Amino acid sequence: MIDILIKELVSDICKKYKISGIEAEKIIHEEVKKYNKIISKWGKEKDPKKIYRTSAYKDFVKKIKKKIYYSLRTYQKEGATPQLSHISTKERAEYLKEFLFQINDVLKLVDVVFDVGGGMFLTSFPFDDYKNIKKYIWLDKDHSSYKKILDFVRENNLQNVELFNEKIGQRDWHNYLPSYKEKFDVVLMMKLVPVINRQERHLLVNLARIPAEYILITGNKESMVKRSSIQKKEEQIITSFIAMSGKSIIKKIDIKNEFGYLIK
Ligand SMILES: C[S@@+](CC[C@H](N)C(=O)[O-])C[C@H]1O[C@@H](n2cnc3c(N)ncnc32)[C@H](O)[C@@H]1O
């Protein structure tokens, strides 16, 4: 009976969440260990429907879903290459060429790039194709991304990269600018605005005031955790952010699992 319960639960979870059967099964088996007494009771039951109705089973499922939710929500995955260690960069990896192609016109022109909430994107950026970029400034509050990025920058001798491991708003935007510049040529806010809207909404006004010629703002089409579309919700957040910035949309960006706007 237990094997049947686990099999059905794995299939239910894989339909809803972005997790493989193997990973889901591993989490379930860990949780099962804590339910030894009840599990032996379930083992004797012939009708699974009777088990599904019990509060113990409902509690068991709730705990597993919570575990899966939190394991999927973490941006960082240990043991992966830098490019694949951050969920946002990993999801884009397959479509990176297409993504860059759509913003190539702007990237080819610029001197100074400011990657706000940059995560691990820098590790997949083809610096050799953009020799025009004199400075690539990275800002992110996450310390574990910072350590990996720092190693990557040193290993690849990327002299034009400058890193700031701090929170948005810690200093005035002009402090990140090279002295010869009054505004950034392009600011990357990739998959950032919806996160800030959710976690630190008060920062949006500051973010919208960033001095920039162009801003690239993107959002996710699919939830990081569930197999459901979140594009409409993220579009609304991004559209009102663009209105707040006072800039105009000059191009729409669209790849399989990410959408965005280039504004000026
Ligand atoms: C969804 S990830 C996107 C990463 C990257 N831009 C990409 O698209 O590949 C959001 C990033 O924003 C960073 N972040 C969130 N809030 C921040 C804040 N207040 N200050 C600085 N970084 C922040 C997180 O640490 C995370 O790396």
The ligand as an SDF file (V2000), in Angstrom:
LIG
                    3D

 27 29  0  0  0  0  0  0  0  0999 V2000
   15.3160   36.0050   -9.7560 C   0  0  0  0  0  0  0  0  0  0  0  0
   16.9900   36.3910   -9.4470 S   0  0  0  0  0  0  0  0  0  0  0  0
   17.5260   36.9860  -11.0330 C   0  0  0  0  0  0  0  0  0  0  0  0
   19.0160   36.8620  -11.2780 C   0  0  0  0  0  0  0  0  0  0  0  0
   19.5220   37.3800  -12.6110 C   0  0  0  0  0  0  0  0  0  0  0  0
   19.1830   38.7610  -12.8160 N   0  0  0  0  0  0  0  0  0  0  0  0
   19.0140   36.5310  -13.7720 C   0  0  0  0  0  0  0  0  0  0  0  0
   17.9770   36.8850  -14.3490 O   0  0  0  0  0  0  0  0  0  0  0  0
   19.6340   35.5290  -14.1100 O   0  0  0  0  0  0  0  0  0  0  0  0
   16.8830   37.8610   -8.4910 C   0  0  0  0  0  0  0  0  0  0  0  0
   18.2090   38.3220   -7.9160 C   0  0  0  0  0  0  0  0  0  0  0  0
   18.0020   39.5860   -7.2880 O   0  0  0  0  0  0  0  0  0  0  0  0
   18.7470   39.6350   -6.0930 C   0  0  0  0  0  0  0  0  0  0  0  0
   18.0840   40.5980   -5.1960 N   0  0  0  0  0  0  0  0  0  0  0  0
   16.8190   40.5350   -4.7120 C   0  0  0  0  0  0  0  0  0  0  0  0
   16.5540   41.5920   -3.9310 N   0  0  0  0  0  0  0  0  0  0  0  0
   17.6790   42.3510   -3.9030 C   0  0  0  0  0  0  0  0  0  0  0  0
   18.0340   43.5680   -3.2550 C   0  0  0  0  0  0  0  0  0  0  0  0
   17.1850   44.2090   -2.4810 N   0  0  0  0  0  0  0  0  0  0  0  0
   19.2760   44.0580   -3.4610 N   0  0  0  0  0  0  0  0  0  0  0  0
   20.1590   43.4110   -4.2580 C   0  0  0  0  0  0  0  0  0  0  0  0
   19.8850   42.2530   -4.8800 N   0  0  0  0  0  0  0  0  0  0  0  0
   18.6670   41.7200   -4.7210 C   0  0  0  0  0  0  0  0  0  0  0  0
   18.6980   38.2050   -5.5670 C   0  0  0  0  0  0  0  0  0  0  0  0
   19.7670   37.9470   -4.6790 O   0  0  0  0  0  0  0  0  0  0  0  0
   18.7780   37.3910   -6.8580 C   0  0  0  0  0  0  0  0  0  0  0  0
   20.1040   37.0550   -7.2010 O   0  0  0  0  0  0  0  0  0  0  0  0
  1  2  1  0
  2  3  1  0
  2 10  1  0
  3  4  1  0
  4  5  1  0
  5  6  1  0
  5  7  1  0
  7  8  2  0
  7  9  1  0
 10 11  1  0
 11 12  1  0
 11 26  1  0
 12 13  1  0
 13 14  1  0
 13 24  1  0
 14 15  1  0
 14 23  1  0
 15 16  2  0
 16 17  1  0
 17 18  1  0
 17 23  2  0
 18 19  1  0
 18 20  2  0
 20 21  1  0
 21 22  2  0
 22 23  1  0
 24 25  1  0
 24 26  1  0
 26 27  1  0
M  CHG  2   2   1   9  -1
M  END
$$$$
